[in-house]
Amino acid sequence: MNTQQPAPPPSTDDAPPSSVANRYGAPKRGLTRRRKIVMISVALVLAIIAAGVVAWWNVKPYSSKDVAFDITSNTSANVTIQLEKKPRDTVSCNVRVMNESYAVVGWKTVTFGATEGTGRETIIKDFDLRTESLGVTGGVTTCWVAG
């Protein structure tokens, strides 16, 4: 019986380092501590700027909400809404009255004109709407800045 083991393949560790470097290039140096700090700082600043831009785009120039409604008869209703807007903007809103099946039985587009001033102004206003049949609820649906 032959107890001789085959010879192991030649190790690449035995090769002179210069031949490996010549063939594959010198090993790349890792990032320095300073470079890592700079890269992280730049990434954080860009993230903060991006968050600010997204927040700025999502800010509506107005906000509206229902305040009250009163069904005065089978053919009319009164709806009170609140609108907060910039004074220089003209904002239009759709106001509607719905029946118990949530079908629209009365509808009106109302416009709040531009005024002088700065900041934001809050307007609370009543609107009388004619209805096709008895309504059970009313309110503002959508608003937009009129061109």
Summary of the structure (lengths in Angstrom):
residues: 147
radius of gyration: 35.9
end to end distance: 99.3
largest distance: 113.4
contacts: 321
relative contact order: 0.18
helix: 25%
strand: 39%
